[in-house]
Amino acid sequence: MPTYAYEFADRDAPMYPPVEASAFDFGAYHASDTPYVFEEKAVHDRFTPAQARLADAITDYWATFAATGRPGGRGLVPWPAHVPGSPAPHTQSLAPGAITSVDYAAGHDLDFWRRLG
């Protein structure tokens, strides 16, 4: 079965659940994509217009994947399958105003981390 990889890359995603203001930059923290997928109203109300468009795109990707086994569709940036072992396995980066293909391994220095293991 094809595999589709993504990284959620909205470094300004609203905290979920809301927390006190902090000097710590949470970035694209673990589970920050869930309000984008599940349309959490309390978080959606705090989205910028670009974040709202990203949430719409993510919902469309997930719904199309559920219906067809492939993410994508009319008006969406193509999302090719992730093929491990290929020179640059495809990973879809999901960020407001920037849904694009990335070389996840190079962008996150995975060779460095693999050498430590």
N, C-alpha and C positions, 0 to 999 in steps of 0.2 A: 504494500500500500504506500502511496506517496506520503511524504511527511512535509509539513509546512512550518517553517520556523519564523519567529518574530522576536523583536526586542521592542518593548514599550519605552519610548524615548522622550516623553514629555517631562522634562526636568522641572517644570513649574506646575505639575499636577496638584490640584487642591488636596489637602490632607483628608484622609478617609479613615476613620471618622475625624471630624474637626478637632484639632488640639490647640492649646494655647500657642501664641506666637513664640517662635524660637529663633535664636541666632544660628542654629544648626541648619544647613542646607540639606533637606531630605532628598532632593533630586527625584528621579524616577524610582521611588521606593517600592519595596515588595507589595504587591496587590494594588498599586495605584491605578492599574488598568481596569479593575473591576467596576468602578462606577461608569466607565466609558462603555463597557460591555452590557451591564445590567441596568443602565439608565436610572441611576440613583438620583432622585429629584433634588435632594438636599445638596448634592455635589454639583449636579448640572446647573443649578441656580448660580453657582460661583464660577462656571466656565467662562472663558473669553470666547468671542465668536470663533476663533481658530480652534479652540478646544472642542467647542460644540460640533464643528464640522468634522473633527477627528472622531468624536464619539459616533456621529452618524456613519462615517466610513467603517469604523470598527464593527458596528452593529450590522452593517451590510455585508462585510466580509464574513462574519461569524454565521449569519443567517444563510448566506449562499453556501458556505461550507457545510452546514447542517443539512441543507436540501440536496446538494450535489456531490459532496465529498471534495470539492475544490473551492478555495476562497477566490473571490474575484467577481467580475460582472461589469455591466455597463456603467461607465463613469468612475470606475475604480482603477487605481494604478495596478497593473498586472502583478501577480504574486506567484512566481514560479515555485516549483517544489524544491525543497532542500535536499541536496544529494551529497551525503558525506563522502569524503575522499575526492571530490572534484576539486580542481585548482582553487576555486573560490565558491564554496557552498553558499547558496542563496539564503539570505536572511532578510526578511522584510522589517524595516525600521519604521515604527509608527510614532510620528511626532506631529504636533500642530503645524500645518503648512508644509510638511516635509515627509511624505510617505515615499520611501525609496528603498532600493536594494543596497545592502551594505555587506562588506566582508567582515563578518562578526569576529572571526578568529584574529584577523589583523588588528581590527579596531580595539580589541580588548586584550591584546598581547597574550593570546592563549598559548602560543609556543613557549613563552617564558614560564607560565604557570605549569605547563605540562612537564617541563624540565625539572621543576621542583618536586614533582610527584614521584 
